[in-house]
Amino acid sequence: MRWKTGRRSENVEDRRGGGAGRYDLGGGGGMRMPVGRRTAVGGGLGLLIVVVLGLLFGIDPALLVGVIDQSADHGQPVPVSRSPVSTAAPGREDELADFVSVVLADTEDTWRAIFAAGNASYREPRLVLFSDRVSSACGFTDAAVGPFYCPADEKVYIDLAFYDELKHRFQAPGDFAQAYVIAHEVGHHVQNLLGISDQVARAQRSASRAEANRLSVMLELQADCLAGVWANHAERARNILEQGDIREGLNAAAQIGDDRMQRRARGFVVPDSFTHGSSEQRVRWFRQGLQNGNLDDCNTFEAGSL
């Protein structure tokens, strides 16, 4: 991935080492890999999401009906059962921090342009680098949950040690795999700005556990698709992709599917407990956004199938 000459974001806060950042990027933020619940959205919730997207992006809502039906998670982190201690050398971690800043800046440029095309303003999220554990508006969180987004403070949180885990434990190496993780969390921020996250959270509160999990899967798969939309626009505007990058991103999406995560952890799979989607689903929705670059193609809530 071509990133070293990219712009650095001002929206990064380094809280590694208990506060005194080793890599001063100047911002505040947070990032996490959410787990959600899912439930058949349909009806009023699905239509409301369609209308919100249509009004924001200047698309006739009637054209979107039947396109948006699955994406659900509102900032619940996915446990990765790992040691929070990074094995990366300090210099390597600083390079990763620099990389994260560039990818975040690229998502800012991309989503600002997409929102502007719909006569709307994009409010940039903050990104927090931390080590071991962190306090956010969503609570006190251990690094073992992985990267996450907190809608309450509009921040993405990441312990850079997660990238060691992604490479070695989950067999998903590569800088574009790392960029996919950030873009997925920023996708949750986009959902938050569009009001989709709040609608899903309200539906989950009155849903059964199985239905709430289904809603979460819809939200997560939509965030995967939105990550693909970012990559599509960034490649067209700034030519960021190198040979092998797309394979890296798709592999990362596959390796963190609920079925593979559960099989690693327990040796068997319980589909009704999925909160992010299967490997096949995550790959398919990420690929859809990557290939088409259209936000309306990410309507998991009205899709015929996930």
C-alpha positions, -999 to 999 in steps of 0.1 A, spaced: 0 0 0 13 34 -9 10 54 22 43 71 33 38 102 13 2 106 25 -12 134 47 -11 128 84 -43 133 104 -45 158 132 -72 137 149 -50 112 166 -44 110 204 -16 89 217 -23 74 252 2 46 250 22 41 282 -5 55 304 -8 89 289 25 103 278 24 95 241 55 83 225 43 95 191 28 129 193 1 132 167 -19 158 184 -55 146 185 -79 125 205 -97 94 195 -106 59 198 -110 27 178 -126 -7 184 -138 -38 166 -174 -39 175 -196 -69 182 -233 -64 177 -266 -80 177 -288 -87 148 -325 -87 142 -346 -85 111 -348 -48 105 -376 -44 80 -406 -22 85 -402 12 100 -365 9 109 -355 -2 74 -375 25 57 -362 52 80 -326 42 72 -334 43 35 -349 78 39 -319 90 59 -294 78 33 -315 91 5 -318 126 19 -282 128 29 -268 116 -4 -293 131 -28 -307 97 -38 -344 91 -43 -354 69 -13 -377 49 -35 -346 37 -54 -330 25 -22 -359 4 -10 -349 -32 -11 -312 -23 -12 -305 -16 25 -311 -44 50 -283 -57 71 -258 -42 94 -259 -42 131 -235 -34 159 -234 -4 181 -199 -3 195 -197 -37 212 -162 -51 211 -152 -85 198 -130 -105 222 -99 -118 205 -85 -136 236 -50 -123 233 -23 -109 254 -24 -71 253 13 -68 254 29 -58 221 59 -77 208 68 -49 184 99 -28 190 93 9 199 105 20 165 81 -4 147 52 8 169 60 44 159 59 34 123 26 18 128 13 49 146 24 69 116 7 45 93 -26 47 113 -24 85 111 -21 84 73 -49 59 68 -72 80 91 -64 111 71 -73 93 39 -106 82 53 -112 118 63 -105 130 27 -127 103 12 -157 106 34 -156 144 34 -158 143 -4 -186 117 -4 -207 137 21 -200 169 2 -214 153 -29 -246 148 -10 -246 184 2 -237 173 37 -208 179 61 -186 151 74 -176 153 111 -143 136 115 -138 110 142 -109 110 166 -86 80 169 -69 70 202 -38 49 204 -36 31 237 -18 2 254 -33 -26 275 -65 -7 286 -84 25 280 -112 46 293 -138 59 268 -173 72 269 -184 36 263 -166 24 295 -133 11 306 -120 -14 281 -92 -40 280 -71 -43 248 -82 -79 245 -114 -68 228 -95 -55 198 -100 -22 180 -134 -5 185 -155 26 178 -174 44 206 -204 63 192 -208 82 225 -176 101 220 -172 95 182 -137 80 187 -119 50 173 -96 31 197 -67 8 189 -39 -9 207 -12 -13 181 -4 -47 196 -36 -59 178 -17 -58 145 8 -84 158 -22 -105 166 -38 -99 132 -5 -110 115 6 -139 136 -25 -154 152 -51 -147 126 -27 -151 96 -37 -118 81 -4 -98 74 0 -68 53 -5 -30 55 -38 -31 36 -52 -56 61 -43 -31 88 -59 -3 68 -91 -24 64 -94 -26 102 -93 12 106 -117 17 76 -142 -7 92 -142 13 124 -146 45 105 -175 28 87 -192 26 121 -186 63 125 -203 70 92 -232 48 104 -233 69 136 -235 102 116 -263 88 94 -283 78 125 -282 41 115 -264 30 147 -290 46 170 -319 30 150 -303 -4 153 -296 1 190 -332 10 197 -344 -21 177 -320 -43 196 -334 -32 230 -368 -47 223 -355 -77 203 -347 -113 213 -311 -122 216 -311 -140 182 -328 -110 166 -304 -86 182 -275 -106 170 -289 -106 135 -291 -68 136 -255 -66 148 -244 -88 118 -262 -64 95 -245 -34 110 -211 -50 109 -214 -62 73 -224 -27 63 -193 -13 80 -172 -38 60 -189 -26 28 -183 10 38 -146 1 43 -146 -11 7 -163 21 -4 -134 41 12 -108 19 -6 -125 23 -39 -126 61 -37 -91 63 -23 -76 42 -51 -93 63 -77 -83 96 -62 -48 88 -49 -37 55 -64 -30 39 -30 -31 2 -38 -2 -20 -48 -2 -56 -61 -15 -80 -34 -32 -53 -13 -68 -64 -22 -59 -100 -14 -46 -89 20 -78 -70 28 -101 -98 17 -80 -123 37 -83 -101 68 -120 -99 64 -122 -137 61 -99 -144 91 -120 -124 116 -154 -139 105 -174 -152 134 -173 -188 122 -135 -188 121 -132 -169 154 -155 -194 171 -139 -224 156 -105 -212 169 -118 -204 203 -141 -234 210 -137 -259 181 -173 -255 169 -196 -228 154 -229 -214 167 -244 -194 139 -272 -179 160 -246 -163 182 -228 -145 153 -225 -107 158 -202 -97 129 -210 -122 102 -193 -153 87 -160 -151 68 -179 -155 35 -203 -127 44 -175 -103 55 -155 -110 24 -185 -105 1 -197 -72 16 -162 -58 17 -157 -68 -19 -190 -52 -28 -180 -18 -15 -145 -22 -30 -157 -30 -64 -186 -6 -67 -177 23 -45 -214 31 -40 -228 37 -6 -263 26 -16 -248 -8 -25 -240 -12 12 -277 -15 23 -274 -48 42 -308 -41 59 -328 -45 28 -306 -71 10 -322 -103 -2 -295 -122 16 -265 -115 38 
